Amino acid sequence: MKDSSKGTVYALMAVAMFATLGTAFKIAVTHMSSYSVVVWMGFWATLTLFLRLAAEKRLHTIYSELRSRPVFFPLAGVIGLGLQQILCLKTYEMIPASQAIILHYTYPLVMLLFSWIFFREKTGGKSLLCVVAGFSGVCVLVISGGALGNLQLTYGVLIGLATSFSFALFCILIKHADFPVTTGMFLFNLFGLLFLLSLMPFYQMEWMPGKMQMFLLAYLGVFPTAIAFIFWNRALRMIPTSRSSNSALMVPILSLIFISVLLKEKITPFQGVGMAIVLASVFMNVKLGHKS
């Protein structure tokens, strides 16, 4: 399998895991505070990656990589797996969820902008059109929820945009850096977790969740966080930014399907139209990649 095709597979596997995050998080926060959920997610993700490095007898790479990039790993970890998490929570606290979703999923477009500003990575006109079309499909999905309302430039909206920018910057930084994936993701999660723990004086932390809650928290940390980010990191290195950005737009679709199946919320015909637009844009971008 060519690297391009393999990268697309990695991206789709990561997207499938990312899509379970919303449903699992929604279930988890019915029993615990959102801050506690995010901290436990960071703990399980960091522990999972540490154990994997130990099993592969590569713990020594942690020190060597951190020594070679003493600023990059802490900075990227805080941006992508610390600050971004807090901004995301604040967005959901301040504005309707439907507005938060559409703001968060501007990050694939911001990725294209950052990739050009910082690395002069060019994007073909057709690929860019596919990403914009996919984003329009996300807009249809959100509007069909009936709660888009009057999206004004409020403090909550600015925080939502900051969430998008922080995650887009994280994706671009790791895409253009050369490091062992598992070691890098361990360091990112470690510094993201340390950042979250430093905010403990401002939030209430729950240290003794029940068995079922802990199982759900472990799932959130291991699959949508640790493993999914390993796949996403590999995908970013193997495929163009436009295609990875387009693939990311499938997360709202799969999230909606999981919510419908697990939480019994209905999918409307209008939402089906939005899904079709996003799927068509992803398909066309993949086809363009095979032709190039």
BALOBA-1460 file (C-alpha; in Angstrom, 3 decimals):
// residues 292
<rec num="1" residu="m" x="0.000" y="0.000" z="0.000"/>
<rec num="2" residu="k" x="1.327" y="3.455" z="-0.932"/>
<rec num="3" residu="d" x="2.063" y="5.950" z="1.841"/>
<rec num="4" residu="s" x="-0.720" y="8.194" z="0.540"/>
<rec num="5" residu="s" x="-3.328" y="5.423" z="0.750"/>
<rec num="6" residu="k" x="-1.990" y="4.258" z="4.112"/>
<rec num="7" residu="g" x="-2.152" y="7.836" z="5.389"/>
<rec num="8" residu="t" x="-5.800" y="8.089" z="4.329"/>
<rec num="9" residu="v" x="-6.566" y="4.848" z="6.214"/>
<rec num="10" residu="y" x="-4.836" y="6.216" z="9.334"/>
<rec num="11" residu="a" x="-6.816" y="9.452" z="9.047"/>
<rec num="12" residu="l" x="-10.136" y="7.617" z="8.755"/>
<rec num="13" residu="m" x="-9.295" y="5.356" z="11.719"/>
<rec num="14" residu="a" x="-8.432" y="8.411" z="13.811"/>
<rec num="15" residu="v" x="-11.609" y="10.185" z="12.701"/>
<rec num="16" residu="a" x="-13.718" y="7.155" z="13.674"/>
<rec num="17" residu="m" x="-12.254" y="7.244" z="17.196"/>
<rec num="18" residu="f" x="-12.526" y="11.037" z="17.493"/>
<rec num="19" residu="a" x="-16.213" y="10.719" z="16.614"/>
<rec num="20" residu="t" x="-16.925" y="8.620" z="19.716"/>
<rec num="21" residu="l" x="-15.536" y="11.365" z="21.933"/>
<rec num="22" residu="g" x="-18.680" y="13.510" z="21.963"/>
<rec num="23" residu="t" x="-21.056" y="10.702" z="22.935"/>
<rec num="24" residu="a" x="-18.735" y="9.233" z="25.575"/>
<rec num="25" residu="f" x="-17.944" y="12.680" z="26.959"/>
<rec num="26" residu="k" x="-21.650" y="13.545" z="27.135"/>
<rec num="27" residu="i" x="-22.318" y="10.361" z="29.122"/>
<rec num="28" residu="a" x="-19.334" y="10.963" z="31.397"/>
<rec num="29" residu="v" x="-20.235" y="14.556" z="32.300"/>
<rec num="30" residu="t" x="-23.663" y="13.479" z="33.536"/>
<rec num="31" residu="h" x="-21.847" y="11.909" z="36.507"/>
<rec num="32" residu="m" x="-18.709" y="14.068" z="36.860"/>
<rec num="33" residu="s" x="-17.536" y="17.630" z="36.271"/>
<rec num="34" residu="s" x="-16.152" y="18.316" z="32.801"/>
<rec num="35" residu="y" x="-12.795" y="19.362" z="34.273"/>
<rec num="36" residu="s" x="-12.479" y="16.033" z="36.123"/>
<rec num="37" residu="v" x="-13.294" y="14.146" z="32.924"/>
<rec num="38" residu="v" x="-10.612" y="15.980" z="30.943"/>
<rec num="39" residu="v" x="-7.965" y="15.415" z="33.638"/>
<rec num="40" residu="w" x="-8.761" y="11.698" z="33.868"/>
<rec num="41" residu="m" x="-8.640" y="11.457" z="30.065"/>
<rec num="42" residu="g" x="-5.181" y="13.012" z="30.120"/>
<rec num="43" residu="f" x="-4.056" y="10.622" z="32.852"/>
<rec num="44" residu="w" x="-5.202" y="7.479" z="31.012"/>
<rec num="45" residu="a" x="-3.763" y="8.670" z="27.699"/>
<rec num="46" residu="t" x="-0.384" y="9.443" z="29.263"/>
<rec num="47" residu="l" x="-0.303" y="6.140" z="31.148"/>
<rec num="48" residu="t" x="-1.242" y="4.152" z="28.016"/>
<rec num="49" residu="l" x="1.531" y="5.709" z="25.958"/>
<rec num="50" residu="f" x="4.061" y="5.241" z="28.777"/>
<rec num="51" residu="l" x="3.199" y="1.531" z="29.066"/>
<rec num="52" residu="r" x="3.477" y="1.114" z="25.314"/>
<rec num="53" residu="l" x="6.946" y="2.669" z="25.338"/>
<rec num="54" residu="a" x="7.902" y="0.415" z="28.254"/>
<rec num="55" residu="a" x="6.653" y="-2.694" z="26.408"/>
<rec num="56" residu="e" x="8.704" y="-1.694" z="23.367"/>
<rec num="57" residu="k" x="11.733" y="-0.960" z="25.612"/>
<rec num="58" residu="r" x="11.908" y="2.600" z="24.341"/>
<rec num="59" residu="l" x="11.558" y="4.569" z="27.568"/>
<rec num="60" residu="h" x="15.030" y="5.997" z="26.966"/>
<rec num="61" residu="t" x="13.648" y="7.883" z="23.960"/>
<rec num="62" residu="i" x="11.600" y="10.096" z="26.291"/>
<rec num="63" residu="y" x="14.690" y="11.773" z="27.714"/>
<rec num="64" residu="s" x="16.557" y="11.910" z="24.424"/>
<rec num="65" residu="e" x="13.649" y="13.481" z="22.522"/>
<rec num="66" residu="l" x="12.871" y="15.976" z="25.269"/>
<rec num="67" residu="r" x="16.542" y="16.930" z="25.499"/>
<rec num="68" residu="s" x="16.693" y="17.525" z="21.744"/>
<rec num="69" residu="r" x="13.495" y="19.653" z="21.752"/>
<rec num="70" residu="p" x="13.100" y="21.108" z="25.270"/>
<rec num="71" residu="v" x="10.685" y="23.816" z="24.093"/>
<rec num="72" residu="f" x="8.747" y="22.131" z="21.270"/>
<rec num="73" residu="f" x="7.183" y="19.251" z="23.246"/>
<rec num="74" residu="p" x="6.001" y="21.319" z="26.248"/>
<rec num="75" residu="l" x="4.724" y="24.109" z="23.993"/>
<rec num="76" residu="a" x="2.873" y="21.822" z="21.553"/>
<rec num="77" residu="g" x="1.491" y="19.702" z="24.408"/>
<rec num="78" residu="v" x="0.099" y="22.719" z="26.235"/>
<rec num="79" residu="i" x="-1.376" y="24.144" z="23.005"/>
<rec num="80" residu="g" x="-2.970" y="20.963" z="21.665"/>
<rec num="81" residu="l" x="-3.746" y="18.803" z="24.712"/>
<rec num="82" residu="g" x="-3.982" y="21.355" z="27.506"/>
<rec num="83" residu="l" x="-5.114" y="24.813" z="26.467"/>
<rec num="84" residu="q" x="-7.323" y="23.458" z="23.686"/>
<rec num="85" residu="q" x="-9.195" y="21.226" z="26.160"/>
<rec num="86" residu="i" x="-9.911" y="24.100" z="28.537"/>
<rec num="87" residu="l" x="-10.995" y="26.424" z="25.723"/>
<rec num="88" residu="c" x="-13.293" y="23.709" z="24.382"/>
<rec num="89" residu="l" x="-14.967" y="23.291" z="27.787"/>
<rec num="90" residu="k" x="-15.382" y="27.049" z="28.205"/>
<rec num="91" residu="t" x="-16.996" y="27.292" z="24.759"/>
<rec num="92" residu="y" x="-19.645" y="24.715" z="25.639"/>
<rec num="93" residu="e" x="-20.295" y="26.540" z="28.922"/>
<rec num="94" residu="m" x="-20.824" y="29.932" z="27.272"/>
<rec num="95" residu="i" x="-22.673" y="29.306" z="23.978"/>
<rec num="96" residu="p" x="-25.102" y="26.689" z="22.579"/>
<rec num="97" residu="a" x="-23.534" y="23.371" z="21.595"/>
<rec num="98" residu="s" x="-24.567" y="23.792" z="17.947"/>
<rec num="99" residu="q" x="-22.666" y="27.073" z="17.741"/>
<rec num="100" residu="a" x="-19.665" y="25.536" z="19.488"/>
<rec num="101" residu="i" x="-19.538" y="22.677" z="16.964"/>
<rec num="102" residu="i" x="-19.479" y="24.917" z="13.900"/>
<rec num="103" residu="l" x="-16.784" y="27.112" z="15.469"/>
<rec num="104" residu="h" x="-14.617" y="24.136" z="16.455"/>
<rec num="105" residu="y" x="-14.845" y="22.650" z="12.973"/>
<rec num="106" residu="t" x="-13.363" y="25.704" z="11.361"/>
<rec num="107" residu="y" x="-10.017" y="24.156" z="12.352"/>
<rec num="108" residu="p" x="-9.567" y="22.201" z="9.071"/>
<rec num="109" residu="l" x="-9.702" y="25.519" z="7.210"/>
<rec num="110" residu="v" x="-7.367" y="27.142" z="9.747"/>
<rec num="111" residu="m" x="-4.949" y="24.232" z="9.197"/>
<rec num="112" residu="l" x="-4.698" y="25.186" z="5.532"/>
<rec num="113" residu="l" x="-4.059" y="28.806" z="6.480"/>
<rec num="114" residu="f" x="-1.357" y="27.939" z="9.028"/>
<rec num="115" residu="s" x="0.305" y="25.429" z="6.704"/>
<rec num="116" residu="w" x="0.726" y="28.221" z="4.133"/>
<rec num="117" residu="i" x="1.773" y="30.951" z="6.615"/>
<rec num="118" residu="f" x="4.357" y="28.926" z="8.535"/>
<rec num="119" residu="f" x="5.523" y="26.330" z="6.002"/>
<rec num="120" residu="r" x="4.451" y="27.690" z="2.603"/>
<rec num="121" residu="e" x="2.627" y="24.419" z="1.929"/>
<rec num="122" residu="k" x="0.579" y="24.884" z="-1.229"/>
<rec num="123" residu="t" x="-2.969" y="23.615" z="-1.641"/>
<rec num="124" residu="g" x="-4.521" y="23.006" z="-5.051"/>
<rec num="125" residu="g" x="-7.643" y="24.926" z="-5.944"/>
<rec num="126" residu="k" x="-9.732" y="21.758" z="-6.322"/>
<rec num="127" residu="s" x="-8.585" y="20.374" z="-2.961"/>
<rec num="128" residu="l" x="-9.353" y="23.687" z="-1.268"/>
<rec num="129" residu="l" x="-12.788" y="23.692" z="-2.891"/>
<rec num="130" residu="c" x="-13.415" y="20.202" z="-1.476"/>
<rec num="131" residu="v" x="-12.533" y="21.378" z="2.040"/>
<rec num="132" residu="v" x="-14.792" y="24.423" z="1.748"/>
<rec num="133" residu="a" x="-17.606" y="22.216" z="0.398"/>
<rec num="134" residu="g" x="-17.107" y="19.821" z="3.300"/>
<rec num="135" residu="f" x="-17.255" y="22.686" z="5.774"/>
<rec num="136" residu="s" x="-20.504" y="23.866" z="4.178"/>
<rec num="137" residu="g" x="-21.871" y="20.384" z="4.848"/>
<rec num="138" residu="v" x="-20.934" y="20.778" z="8.527"/>
<rec num="139" residu="c" x="-22.798" y="24.104" z="8.517"/>
<rec num="140" residu="v" x="-25.884" y="22.338" z="7.137"/>
<rec num="141" residu="l" x="-25.597" y="19.737" z="9.907"/>
<rec num="142" residu="v" x="-25.482" y="22.445" z="12.558"/>
<rec num="143" residu="i" x="-28.242" y="24.604" z="11.090"/>
<rec num="144" residu="s" x="-30.483" y="21.541" z="10.802"/>
<rec num="145" residu="g" x="-30.224" y="21.139" z="14.567"/>
<rec num="146" residu="g" x="-32.384" y="24.253" z="14.857"/>
<rec num="147" residu="a" x="-30.253" y="26.013" z="17.455"/>
<rec num="148" residu="l" x="-27.784" y="28.014" z="15.405"/>
<rec num="149" residu="g" x="-29.520" y="31.241" z="16.232"/>
<rec num="150" residu="n" x="-27.898" y="34.624" z="15.867"/>
<rec num="151" residu="l" x="-24.150" y="33.910" z="15.930"/>
<rec num="152" residu="q" x="-22.766" y="37.215" z="17.178"/>
<rec num="153" residu="l" x="-19.195" y="38.131" z="18.055"/>
<rec num="154" residu="t" x="-19.487" y="37.356" z="21.779"/>
<rec num="155" residu="y" x="-16.801" y="36.319" z="24.277"/>
<rec num="156" residu="g" x="-17.969" y="32.695" z="23.908"/>
<rec num="157" residu="v" x="-17.618" y="32.864" z="20.122"/>
<rec num="158" residu="l" x="-14.088" y="34.252" z="20.443"/>
<rec num="159" residu="i" x="-13.155" y="31.395" z="22.790"/>
<rec num="160" residu="g" x="-14.654" y="28.917" z="20.299"/>
<rec num="161" residu="l" x="-12.498" y="30.359" z="17.532"/>
<rec num="162" residu="a" x="-9.479" y="30.210" z="19.845"/>
<rec num="163" residu="t" x="-10.201" y="26.490" z="20.336"/>
<rec num="164" residu="s" x="-10.150" y="25.995" z="16.585"/>
<rec num="165" residu="f" x="-6.910" y="27.957" z="16.174"/>
<rec num="166" residu="s" x="-5.131" y="26.115" z="19.002"/>
<rec num="167" residu="f" x="-5.941" y="22.653" z="17.631"/>
<rec num="168" residu="a" x="-5.098" y="23.682" z="14.050"/>
<rec num="169" residu="l" x="-1.741" y="25.054" z="15.223"/>
<rec num="170" residu="f" x="-1.040" y="21.824" z="17.119"/>
<rec num="171" residu="c" x="-1.794" y="19.724" z="14.018"/>
<rec num="172" residu="i" x="0.475" y="21.834" z="11.816"/>
<rec num="173" residu="l" x="3.308" y="21.789" z="14.362"/>
<rec num="174" residu="i" x="3.332" y="18.000" z="14.682"/>
<rec num="175" residu="k" x="2.900" y="17.526" z="10.935"/>
<rec num="176" residu="h" x="6.149" y="19.323" z="10.173"/>
<rec num="177" residu="a" x="8.236" y="17.935" z="13.049"/>
<rec num="178" residu="d" x="10.276" y="14.740" z="12.850"/>
<rec num="179" residu="f" x="10.021" y="12.640" z="16.028"/>
<rec num="180" residu="p" x="9.037" y="9.078" z="17.067"/>
<rec num="181" residu="v" x="5.234" y="9.124" z="17.088"/>
<rec num="182" residu="t" x="4.567" y="7.252" z="20.352"/>
<rec num="183" residu="t" x="7.294" y="9.108" z="22.260"/>
<rec num="184" residu="g" x="6.070" y="12.429" z="20.933"/>
<rec num="185" residu="m" x="2.441" y="11.745" z="21.794"/>
<rec num="186" residu="f" x="3.468" y="10.669" z="25.311"/>
<rec num="187" residu="l" x="5.301" y="13.964" z="25.835"/>
<rec num="188" residu="f" x="2.434" y="15.997" z="24.371"/>
<rec num="189" residu="n" x="-0.074" y="14.290" z="26.669"/>
<rec num="190" residu="l" x="2.244" y="14.564" z="29.664"/>
<rec num="191" residu="f" x="2.715" y="18.317" z="29.323"/>
<rec num="192" residu="g" x="-0.970" y="18.784" z="28.466"/>
<rec num="193" residu="l" x="-1.882" y="16.897" z="31.664"/>
<rec num="194" residu="l" x="0.579" y="18.930" z="33.761"/>
<rec num="195" residu="f" x="-0.980" y="22.113" z="32.385"/>
<rec num="196" residu="l" x="-4.482" y="20.894" z="33.288"/>
<rec num="197" residu="l" x="-3.352" y="19.930" z="36.800"/>
<rec num="198" residu="s" x="-1.874" y="23.408" z="37.273"/>
<rec num="199" residu="l" x="-5.423" y="24.769" z="36.908"/>
<rec num="200" residu="m" x="-6.746" y="22.653" z="39.779"/>
<rec num="201" residu="p" x="-7.102" y="25.655" z="42.159"/>
<rec num="202" residu="f" x="-9.745" y="27.038" z="39.802"/>
<rec num="203" residu="y" x="-11.779" y="23.834" z="39.303"/>
<rec num="204" residu="q" x="-13.246" y="21.066" z="41.432"/>
<rec num="205" residu="m" x="-11.508" y="17.719" z="40.880"/>
<rec num="206" residu="e" x="-13.155" y="14.355" z="41.583"/>
<rec num="207" residu="w" x="-10.572" y="11.710" z="42.489"/>
<rec num="208" residu="m" x="-12.864" y="8.747" z="43.286"/>
<rec num="209" residu="p" x="-15.207" y="7.999" z="40.358"/>
<rec num="210" residu="g" x="-17.278" y="4.813" z="40.341"/>
<rec num="211" residu="k" x="-16.222" y="1.671" z="38.502"/>
<rec num="212" residu="m" x="-18.384" y="2.311" z="35.431"/>
<rec num="213" residu="q" x="-17.308" y="5.961" z="35.307"/>
<rec num="214" residu="m" x="-13.658" y="4.912" z="35.536"/>
<rec num="215" residu="f" x="-14.153" y="2.407" z="32.704"/>
<rec num="216" residu="l" x="-15.627" y="5.159" z="30.532"/>
<rec num="217" residu="l" x="-12.818" y="7.555" z="31.470"/>
<rec num="218" residu="a" x="-10.241" y="4.893" z="30.586"/>
<rec num="219" residu="y" x="-11.916" y="4.427" z="27.190"/>
<rec num="220" residu="l" x="-11.838" y="8.189" z="26.562"/>
<rec num="221" residu="g" x="-8.161" y="8.393" z="27.434"/>
<rec num="222" residu="v" x="-6.988" y="5.269" z="25.597"/>
<rec num="223" residu="f" x="-8.915" y="5.283" z="22.305"/>
<rec num="224" residu="p" x="-10.138" y="8.758" z="21.223"/>
<rec num="225" residu="t" x="-7.091" y="10.392" z="22.812"/>
<rec num="226" residu="a" x="-3.944" y="8.201" z="22.871"/>
<rec num="227" residu="i" x="-4.468" y="5.751" z="19.990"/>
<rec num="228" residu="a" x="-6.443" y="8.132" z="17.771"/>
<rec num="229" residu="f" x="-3.751" y="10.800" z="18.034"/>
<rec num="230" residu="i" x="-1.064" y="8.287" z="17.074"/>
<rec num="231" residu="f" x="-3.053" y="7.443" z="13.918"/>
<rec num="232" residu="w" x="-3.744" y="11.145" z="13.268"/>
<rec num="233" residu="n" x="-0.070" y="12.024" z="13.646"/>
<rec num="234" residu="r" x="0.915" y="9.353" z="11.120"/>
<rec num="235" residu="a" x="-1.801" y="10.503" z="8.728"/>
<rec num="236" residu="l" x="-0.614" y="14.117" z="8.891"/>
<rec num="237" residu="r" x="2.866" y="13.019" z="7.826"/>
<rec num="238" residu="m" x="1.677" y="10.882" z="4.908"/>
<rec num="239" residu="i" x="-1.046" y="12.922" z="3.215"/>
<rec num="240" residu="p" x="-1.503" y="16.588" z="2.166"/>
<rec num="241" residu="t" x="-2.989" y="19.001" z="4.691"/>
<rec num="242" residu="s" x="-6.028" y="19.508" z="2.451"/>
<rec num="243" residu="r" x="-6.927" y="15.811" z="2.572"/>
<rec num="244" residu="s" x="-6.391" y="15.449" z="6.329"/>
<rec num="245" residu="s" x="-8.460" y="18.617" z="6.841"/>
<rec num="246" residu="n" x="-11.229" y="17.199" z="4.667"/>
<rec num="247" residu="s" x="-11.160" y="13.885" z="6.547"/>
<rec num="248" residu="a" x="-11.532" y="15.737" z="9.856"/>
<rec num="249" residu="l" x="-14.857" y="17.128" z="8.626"/>
<rec num="250" residu="m" x="-16.290" y="13.602" z="8.829"/>
<rec num="251" residu="v" x="-16.138" y="13.704" z="12.643"/>
<rec num="252" residu="p" x="-19.495" y="15.563" z="13.025"/>
<rec num="253" residu="i" x="-21.167" y="12.994" z="10.748"/>
<rec num="254" residu="l" x="-19.917" y="9.976" z="12.660"/>
<rec num="255" residu="s" x="-20.577" y="11.756" z="15.962"/>
<rec num="256" residu="l" x="-24.180" y="12.282" z="14.891"/>
<rec num="257" residu="i" x="-24.518" y="8.596" z="13.982"/>
<rec num="258" residu="f" x="-23.098" y="7.468" z="17.333"/>
<rec num="259" residu="i" x="-25.390" y="9.889" z="19.168"/>
<rec num="260" residu="s" x="-28.377" y="8.565" z="17.215"/>
<rec num="261" residu="v" x="-27.537" y="4.917" z="17.960"/>
<rec num="262" residu="l" x="-26.364" y="5.218" z="21.574"/>
<rec num="263" residu="l" x="-28.331" y="8.219" z="22.851"/>
<rec num="264" residu="k" x="-31.439" y="7.597" z="20.686"/>
<rec num="265" residu="e" x="-31.490" y="11.054" z="19.119"/>
<rec num="266" residu="k" x="-33.075" y="11.162" z="15.652"/>
<rec num="267" residu="i" x="-31.294" y="12.198" z="12.440"/>
<rec num="268" residu="t" x="-33.403" y="14.569" z="10.331"/>
<rec num="269" residu="p" x="-33.536" y="14.523" z="6.497"/>
<rec num="270" residu="f" x="-31.804" y="17.928" z="6.448"/>
<rec num="271" residu="q" x="-28.966" y="16.470" z="8.514"/>
<rec num="272" residu="g" x="-28.785" y="13.659" z="5.959"/>
<rec num="273" residu="v" x="-28.165" y="16.286" z="3.264"/>
<rec num="274" residu="g" x="-25.297" y="17.737" z="5.301"/>
<rec num="275" residu="m" x="-23.805" y="14.260" z="5.712"/>
<rec num="276" residu="a" x="-24.003" y="13.657" z="1.953"/>
<rec num="277" residu="i" x="-22.198" y="16.944" z="1.200"/>
<rec num="278" residu="v" x="-19.341" y="16.155" z="3.598"/>
<rec num="279" residu="l" x="-18.975" y="12.564" z="2.359"/>
<rec num="280" residu="a" x="-18.946" y="13.713" z="-1.280"/>
<rec num="281" residu="s" x="-16.259" y="16.327" z="-0.550"/>
<rec num="282" residu="v" x="-14.060" y="13.754" z="1.236"/>
<rec num="283" residu="f" x="-14.515" y="11.263" z="-1.602"/>
<rec num="284" residu="m" x="-13.574" y="13.846" z="-4.231"/>
<rec num="285" residu="n" x="-10.490" y="14.935" z="-2.275"/>
<rec num="286" residu="v" x="-9.290" y="11.329" z="-1.983"/>
<rec num="287" residu="k" x="-9.853" y="10.827" z="-5.729"/>
<rec num="288" residu="l" x="-7.852" y="13.977" z="-6.468"/>
<rec num="289" residu="g" x="-5.043" y="12.604" z="-4.290"/>
<rec num="290" residu="h" x="-4.918" y="9.357" z="-6.306"/>
<rec num="291" residu="k" x="-4.715" y="11.308" z="-9.570"/>
<rec num="292" residu="s" x="-1.831" y="13.496" z="-8.417"/>
